[in-house]
Amino acid sequence: MIERNRDWACVRIGLVVALVLCASFLAGMFSNFQSRLHDPLYGSEPLSNFVILAIDDKSLQDIGRWPWNRSVFAQVLPMLKTARVVGVDVVFSEPTTAEVDGALASAVREAGNVVLAGEYSEFEKQGNLVVSKATILPLPELRAAASAVGIINLATDPDGITRSANSNIQGDHRLFAEEVARRVAPVSAPKENRLLINMVGPKGSFETVSLTDVLHMRVESSSFTDKIVLIGSTAPDLHDDHLAPTSAGVPVPGVEIQANFVQMLLTRRFLSSQPAWSVLLAVFVACAALSVLLARWNSWIVAGLCVLFLVGYLVAIIQFFERGVLLDMVFLPFAVFFTYGANVVALYVVERQEKRQAIEAFTKYVAPEVVAELFKHPEKLKLGGERRNITIFFSDIRGFTTLSEQLSPEQLVHVLNEYLTAMTDIIMESRGVVDKYIGDAIMAFWGAPLEQKDHAVRACTASLAMIDKLKELQIKWKKEGVPLLDIGIGLNTGDAVIGNMGSAMRFNYTCMGDTINLASRLEGINKEYGTHIIVSESTKKNLPKDFVFRELDFVRVKGKKEPITIYELVGKGKVSESTEKIIHLFASGLKKYRMTKFKEAHIDFEKAAGLGDTTSKLYVERCEHFVKNHPGTPWDCVWVMKTK
């Protein structure tokens, strides 16, 4: 169910990302950014049959300031008769003198291969078409003499880069580059509002000859035979230059852009953008697929796949560009990036929430400091279990069955919760782990998951604090009319396997081993001896001298073959005089008891019993029994426990 919810969460995120990106695409957002990303893809080899006759700085210095007398062009054009076509990227729209204009018209007519330039100065949009309202054309006699007249207008994008021309303009004239190309081959430009020009390179990609060199015959006219010659301005001061996709920040003369345009028409290497429907489909598919992968796979693996996909997509972009298709370079990568990012952020938030819930749940069992340390160093919590030296704690309420009979269920739950809360707080304050509640019993341990060298000290200190807290609660419950509630505690120190145990579907952080079983037995023995806290010898050995013990017995607990020495944890530090006297009398009696001096031991035990020691009363009964039924010699002094 959790995985299904996570799947749907990821898919929803992917859907939102897809919808936002598709809406942005349809609104035309990032178009300039898209174009700039496509710019580095441009570039190819220029055709060898192109020559640009440049109106450059050298020509201006030699011939004079612009505009020149049209007789200059009238002298140059006859030298280009052998060219395949001559395109003049200069608009001769204003008359000069009849003699000069007539001479130019005669030169154009005699050449028979000249395409002159015109331009649109005003436009209006009619549906999908742009209709010219004002056209600047060459003089009528020049138009009549020319092979054709073409419009030289180029389109500059909002980012200042010239990338296209509008070939969808209604009127009597085609584009200048188209008219030039048609004189070489039967081609036509696709009718598009934004016909992309496939640029071959930066400024200077085509062979360029200074016009003054031709005028003064420093260049053989035969070098132009069968060439496509374009005459136009390249001098920066004439301001006929444009930033282009391949210009790298250096403006390209307009006549060179026209040359690029002509080459594109002749080679038919047209460029077209990826169909809108395919962009939208790709975005949706990418968002959905990536969301599913993120829901099921590790995010780092998916990140690697994303990198591989984007590298492969970049290769595809280059290959498709070679075939004349400009693949989307913004929205599909954005779909990958934002879907991955949004899902990773969402999964991180979900994991943070789950982690917080886990912490909140875990802090119900262990101290917050322990939880913080575990989440800081998760390697300390090994799955499957590990062998650790720990101290195990078991506690149980004495007479719980009787208590449950005397209280209503609501009262019983209230008292039990109050008791368990108080005891659990003490365990957690000492940085212990509450393993589980077994009815009214508590199982806890110290020494794991974090290593605690003083785990026995912590366990014993917490046990003494529980007895003190219980006395406070007993006073409170007495006022509330709650029957007397007492507890027994068993502590044992030793090795155990601790970790996450259970099934794949449900497991519990717990400990297992004989050490745990013995601690449970020690807790039960309290009933026999009338004590509150019984510890094993292994626990006692791990405690400093300020803890006060008395040796209780040498017993063989149920389920164990080897006998063990058990001790009562009396207190810590200085104890009362009566307690000291009981301990002294009991130790004296126990020594005599083990020497089978039962009558003498009886005297010591009876004195201690008179001071209120329940354990001594038990030994008084044993001494009386052994006086009548001597155990014989040698005697191992082992008392066999018949119950758990």
VEXGULO-232549 format. One record per residue (C-alpha): residue in one letter; x, y, z. Coordinates in steps of 0.25 Angstrom, whole numbers, plus 5000, padded with zeros to 4 digits. Each point is the difference from the previous one (the first is absolute). Example, Ala and Ser with C-alpha at 12.3 -4.5 7.8 and 13.67 -1.06 7.14 Angstrom:
2
a504949825031s500650144998
This chain:
644
m500050005000i501150105003e500749964987r498750024993n499850145006r501450044997d499849964986w498850084998a500750125007c501149994990v499149994988r499250125005i501250085001g500549964986l498650034995v500050145006v501450034994a499649954986l498750095001v500950125004l501049984989c499049974989a499350135004s501350074999f500349944987l498650044994a500250145005g501350014993m500950025012f501549985000s500050014985n501250095000f500749915009q499649884991s500650084988r501350035008l500249855003h499849974985d501050104996p501349915003l499449904990y500250084988g501249994991s500449924987e500950024988p499750124991l499849974985s501250034992n499350074989f499650125008v500850135000i499650135008l500450134993a500250085012i499750155002d501050005011d500950115007k501149984989s499050034989l499450125008q501450065001d500449974986i498750044993g499450105010r498950025010w498749934999p499150014993w500849984987n499750054986r499249894993s501050014989v500949915009f499049894999a499850024986q501549984998v500149875009l498849934994p500649974986m501149945007l499149905006k499349954987t500649865001a499449985014r498849915002v499250105007v500450145006g499150045012v500250155004d499650025015v499850154997v498750074998f500050104989s498750075003e500350144998p500350074987t501350074998t500350054985a499449944988e501449974994v500549935012d498749925003g499949974985a501449955000l499849915012a498749944993s500849974987a501049935008v499049925008r499349964987e501249964992a500549925012g498749925000n500349935013v499750115010v499049995011l499750145007a499650025014g498750065006e499550015014y498750015007s499950125010e498649985006f499249875002e498649965006k499649865004q498849944993g499749865007n501349924999l500550094989v500850135000v499650094989s500950124996k499550145000a501250074995t501049954991i501450064996l500449954987p501050044990l499750104989p499149954989e501150004989l500849925009r498949905004a499749984985a501549984997a500249905012s499949854999a499150015013v499850085012g500049945014i499650055014i501250015009n499350015013l500549915011a499349975014t500750035013d499549935012p499850075013d501349965006g500750084988i500449884992t499749994985r499649854998s498950014989a499250074989n498550014998s499749924987n498550005002i499850154996q499050024989g500450084988d500650004986h501449985005r500849885006l501150015010f501350054994a500849875004e498949924993e500150084987v501549985000a499849855003r499049994989r501050054990v500949885003a499049885003p498449995000v499850025015s499050075008a500050055015p498949935009k499050105003e500250035015n499850125009r501449965006l500849924990l501349975007i501350034993n501049885001m501350085003v501349934995g500950085009p500550145006k500450124993g500949974988s499649864997f499850034986e501150054990t500050155000v500650104990s500150155002l499150074989t501250104997d500949884996v499049964990l499750154995h501550024998m500249864994r500949955011v499249874999e499849934987s498550004995s500249854997s500049975014f498550035001t499649904989d498849915004k500150065014i498950065009v500450145002l499350085011i500450155001g499750075013s500650085012t501049945010a500550135005p499650025015d499750154998l498949964990h499249935011d499549894991d500449895010h499349905009l500349915012a499849864995p499949865007t501549984995s500550145002a500649975014g499750155004v500650054987p498950064990v499949944987p499850084987g498649994995v500549964986e500749885007i498749965007q499450014986a501149914995n499649905011f498650014996v500349974985q500949885004m498949945009l499050014988l500949944990t500449885010r498649995004r500549995015f498850065005l499750015015s498749985007s499649995015q499549875006p498549994999a499350065012w499249875003s501349925001v500650105010l498749995008l500049854999a501549985004v499850095012f498849925005v500749874997a501350045007c499350065012a499249875002a501149904998l501050085009s499050015011v499749854999l501549975001l500250095011a498949945008r500649864998w501550024999n501150065008s500150154996w501549994997i499849894990v498950084994a500950125000g501049924992l499049964990c499550144998v501550044997l500149894990f498750044994l500350154999v501449964993g499349914991y498950114997l501250104997v500549904990a498649994994i499950154999i501350014992q499649884991f498650064997f500650144998e500849944989r498749954994g499450145001v499149985013l500250095012l499749915012d499450075012m501250035009v499250065012f498849935003l500449865000p501350025008f499150095009a499049895002v501249905004f500650115009f498850055007t499349865001y501249945006g500250135009a498650015005n499949855002v501349995008v499550125008a498749945003l500649865003y501050085009v498850065007v499349875001e501249935006r500250115009q498649995005e500249855001k501350025007r499350095010q498949905002a501049895002i500850095010e498750045007a499749855001f501449965004t500050105011k498949935007y501049895002v501350075001a500650135005p500050114989e501550015001v500149854996v499050034988a500850124996e501349925000l499449894993f499550084988k501350085000h500849874999p499049894995e501249904998k499949985015l498749934998k500349884992l498949924994g499949855003g500650015014e501450015006r500649945012r500150115011n500350005015i498850065007t499250005013i498649954999f498950055009f498649935003s499050065010d498649955004i498950045009r499749925012g498649955002f499550064986t498949904999t499450045014l500250154996s499249984987e498949935008q499950125010l500050114989s499050034989p500749994986e500050154999q500750015013l501049894997v500450064987h500250145006v500949945012l500849914990n500250114990e500550095012y500949905005l500649964986t500250154996a500850025013m500849884999t500350024985d500450155002i501149955010i500549894990m500050114989e500750105009s501149905002r500149984985g499449865000v499249934990v498649965003d499949874992k498549965003y498950005010i499449875003g498750035007d500550065013a501449964998i501250084994m501249954992a501150104998f501550004997w501250085001g501350004991a499350004987p499850054989l501050105005e501249945007q500050045015k501249955008d499250035013h498749934996a499949925013v500250125008r498950074992a499149885002c500249995015t499850155002a498750004992s499549885008l500250075013a499450134995m498849914996i499849955014d500150145005k499050054990l499149895004k499950045014e499650144996l498949944991q499549905012i499850125009k499250074988w499249874997k499749985015k499350135001e499249974987g499649865006v500849924991p500549875006l501549985003l500849984987d501549945001i501049964990g501249904998i501250034991g501049904994l501350044994n501049924993t501350044992g500649924989d500149984985a498750004991v499650014986i499350144997g499450064988n498850004991m499349865001g498849954995s499449984986a500250084987m498650075002r500150025015f501250015009n500550055014y501250055005t500349915011c501049915007m500149845001g500949915007d500249925014t500350145006i498650044998n499449875005l500850015013a499650155003s498549954998r500349895011l500650105009e498850095000g499149885004i500949965011n499750135007k498749945005e500749885007y500950095007g499150125003t501050104993h499950114990i501249994991i500849874998v501350014991s500949894995e501549995004s500450054986t499250135002k500650025014k501449984994n499850124991l499650105011p500850095009k500149985015d499050115003f498949914997v499549925012f499749854998r499749885008e500249864996l498749935000d500249854996f500749904991v498949954991r499749924988v498950074992k499049934992g500549964986k501550015005k500949895004e501150095006p499750075013i500350145001t500250105012i498950115001y500150135007e499050105005l500350154995v499750075013g500450144997k501150104996g500950075009k499750015015v498849925005s499250015013e500549945013s498949895000t500349964986e501549995003k499649915012i499149914992i501149984990h501049975010l499149905008f499649944986a501449984996s500449945013g498849904999l500349974986k501449965003k499649915012y498849944991r501049964989m500949935011t498749925004k500050075013f498550024999k499750035015e501050115001a499650064986h498549995005i500450105011d500650104990f498949994990e498950015011k500650135005a500150064986a498549954998g499750085012l500550124994g499049984988d500849924990t499149914992t501249924994s500549975014k498649945004l500249904988y501349965005v499449985014e499149904994r501149934992c500949995013e498849945008h499849904988f501549964999v500149985015k499049894999n500449964986h501550025000p500550004985g501249925003t501550034997p500650044991w498950104996d500050094988c499150105006v499250014987w498650045001v499249944988m498950104995k498749924996t499350124993k500450104990
